[in-house]
Amino acid sequence: MPRHLIIQLARFGDLMQTAPLVSAAVGDEVHLLVDSSLESAAGMIDGVTWVHTFDRTAFSKELNQNDVTHAYQRVSALAQALQANNFDKVSNITHTAESAYLTGLAVKSLPRRTDISVCRGMTGGRKGTYSAGNWSRLFRALLCRRELGAFHLVDLHLKLAGLGSPNRGKSWLKATSPASKSDYPLLTIQLGANSPLRMWEPANFAATARIVAEALPGLQIALVGSKDELALATEFERVYGSTVQNFVGKTNLQELAEVIARSSLVLSGDTGTIHLAAALNVPTVGIYLGMARADDTAPYRTGSVIFESRRACYPCAENNRCGHVSCHSDIPPVVVAADVVQLLSGRKVTPQLSDSFQSRIVEFDEDGCLDLMGATVSTQPSRRQTLRKFWLKEFGQFPSDHESENFNHSTRDLAELTGAALSAARRFELALIGGNQIEKARELLKLNLKDIELAANQPDESGLLAHLFQLELEDLPEGPKLIAGKIKLSLENLYRRARLYPPRQSIGILPLRAATR
Amino acid sequence: MEKSFQDNLSWLKATNPTLIELAEKPIPAHVVVSPSRKGASTLAVADIQLHSSYDPVSEAEKLAEKAVEPIPDGNAVVLLGLGIGYFAESLRKRLGSALAIVEADPDILPAATQHGNLASLGEALIVVEGKVDRAISALRKFAESAGGWSKVTFVAHAPSVKRFPNFYAELEALAKAQSSSMTSKIGILVVTPMYGGSLPIANYCASAFRRLGHRVETLDNSIYDEARRQIETVSRDRRHRGMLGDLLATLMSETITAKALDASVDLVWLLAQSPMSAQVATELRKNKIPTAFWFVEEWQYREYWKDCATRFDYFFTIQDSGFHKALARMGVAHAKKLDLAADPTVHRPLELTPAEITEYGSDVSHVGAGFRNRRQVFSGLTGYDFKLWGNDWDDPGLLRKHLQRDGARISSADMVKIFNASRINLNLHSSQFHDGVNPDGDYVNPRTFEIAAAKGFQLTDRRSDLSSLFNRDGEVAVFDTARDIAPMIEHYLSRPDERHRIAEAGYRRVLKDHTYDLRMSEALNYIFAFEQKPASARHPNHIDNLKREADGDPELLSLLEEMQAAGVVTLDQIIDRIRKRDGDLNKAELIFLLMFEFRRWMAEKDLA
């Protein structure tokens, strides 16, 4: 049985969104590497053979104290422990430089850029960090162009890790304590979120709950959340006016899972709790506000309902916060309550569309990818669906076994590469509706590498394509000297301009060590 | 004998030229050279027989045979005691490594030169020195080329050691102490004053420490000088000005702790007028970082030492006797006299252009401030082609036409040009309380060393310390009273060859004995004879400690080996090193890159 390590060092919500990957890794002995604070949560995921942990709290303390020795020894010991497992596959779905280095350190012999037979995702190899695999490259290109994304995070991770679809319609977590569901429906509400911008006000949640309670006599309400959210719970109770089961600040992650497992429905923002509910196959209604982008991080479960503002500035750009929370009042509690009542009554809900808000419902397309069904019905595929098809075709035509060959450009020259990019651009053009940007992309790609760099800064698909092309060049192994020299110059310029690192005299054909990000 | 004497002199000239003068001296009466029974000369001093009176050559062979046995392969050897040189000669024949010989008694060398066979010693270094710290300094380069003091073995010529047991024991002990503490270079924080004559000296000290291979951080307080001036004008209320001045002093003082801890230094070196509060001293002491203060001022006239001397672990002075007694009464445990010096990279002979010679040159010149005795003495020199350079010459009277640049402050660079261009550099130590030459003057001012280092000819006033630093009239021309000046100017102006000879000898003397490198080395030897181990050596990030922890990790060890000279290292330094390396990354490097990236991520998330 192949041993497969999945590196997920992000937060609880991200860990819960890793559960479908474990479910899809049929036939693999799955190991997870998580932050030590999430060890027990990782242990809840069904199908995980082993949980490895990295104590990042202690590590950060050591680094803050400039304790080089212990910080080094901590990572070295972890690397040795991981290497002892002889993993056949390491999938890094954390997308940070730190996790990239851990990916490289998890295998006995440091990987080469061209070899993606073991490591996938951002990887630290013999020449520094690089994106191993097409999907990893696409993820990186989309980091600063999220609006051009076509895939839900889980789908992108599934592709990155070379996995098929998860087993849907069942919980992906191990069975919790046998406490069975009560006769009355239990609506569980998560009040807080990791940023005030993403947090619906407690009064809105309370108003929703009151309408639902009036419609469904006997309804029980439970509040969950961390100690930091006690004040929110107090405010909720004040507005709601009746008794609720208040678990805020009283549960660990295991106990939280038990509460959610007993729930009939979870109402929450884009939080770890809503992804926990999805992993437990519990119905959810999500209020997505601020930077939360339902297309990327909706609960990965059929029938999940998402409410969003229709304000032009929603969702907030990651680095361009609007500074107000006007979108919070765009979603009326009464419409949310109506859907909650429907779902709790076992009836279906339909997507809604108004001037100020919309609701969409999670479904999965023929390729097994998450799609959000909105109120507008069209015979034409949406832009997102078109792009998704494009990328699946573009990257899907190279099964993982052949992917490394595809990316071994040692015998290609720049013309061939440009040609490949141009033909991709033509396919891109055909796939796009309108397609007027592709003319621009083609023109830009015809020019030299500096222009590709400029093109990569374009905010549309042509920019995305150029950016991908650029990433492909970055990962190019040794090639003809002339081409290598050009690429080197271009990349040095790029890095110099980005003020990341000073130019170096003795770098190889690529930024190599200087390119460590 | 005459032939071997000449051979020995030639050998000394080629290998140890500074000893020529001493070697040519006659053998003093108490050093008795006589033939042995076998014919070769033997030597006795003050009733101690230094060689066998029967067969000194065979004796030396036997001793050397025995002595080389325990010497580790490749170790350099320091022989303690020269005698006539038989033992050294026998050792030389058996050693494949470098040899140095230390002799505490200068009277021995003439005997060895006349009766020994020094010319057979190859490239051996001979150090004739009675002071331990100077002997250590003289051996420093020798030890460095051997790979550090730990690679040096001491071999005693027992009869010589018997004559000066304390000297040789101390020498060996100090060298051993250095092998454990000083082989890896230390971190030094040099704190400068805001302004004044000690500011350039602070910079010379920092440069010297750097040249000695230490990691030097400088806290340049001259940047606050403008703030100090502003404070002087901000209010007419003296109390307010005082309070603001105190705040500024506190800021500068606290910065010392911050910088010293941040840079993990092993020593804080402060110059006169540099600020450091008692709290900061306590804080540094708590962190086991010793502090040293070089009081380059006259203790009778600048009395602020009374308020601060006990704050420092080491107090260096340019005057001795009475001052040290006063310091001891206050409880200053470690006070040491450290003469001023020159920085040969700054104070040096120059090739001047004709225009520069015209601008800076004159028969007689003086660079310095307008103190009372100078005004009084120089007024008598108005008949000469005399240029007066420097500041504080308000109301110069008769000297007006001699005063250059309207009494503007002269930069170090210009000063060196003046020293080079002047036929006679007149150096009169300042005094506000005397006419003419200060009869009680003891210490020697920086100018004395600086003029000599520039190979300038100088006429300086008599100072009680001068004779131990320079040979009077051989290396520097000296006047005892103001009345002597004019005749001496006449004398030397008409004798350019004599001027050049003296300037040349003075120049050689400075390079040999009076550089800041030597002074700083002397100071460090003194300090670290008392300090068990530099603070950095105890620091967990000291390269030696990291290497110890890295046992069994060859990739990490090899990376750390490359950084041996760094002392205490930071993650940033390791990353810099990794970036400079070529070839594929290895796992050790990847771990450091991970640490670096994680720290950057923390900083971005503001978690640090």
Interface residues (C-beta under 8 A of the other chain):
Chain A: R56 F59 S60 L63 N64 N66 D67 V68 T69 A71 Y72 Q73 V75 S76 A79 T96 A97 E98 Y101 L102 G104 L105 L110 G124 G125 R126 K127 G128 Y501 R504 S506 R513 A514 T516 R517
Chain B: P540 N541 N545 L546 E549 D553 L556 V569 T570 L571 I574 I578 R579 R581 D582 D584 L585 N586 K587 L590 I591 F592 L593 L594 M595 E597 F598 R599 R600 W601 M602 L607 A608
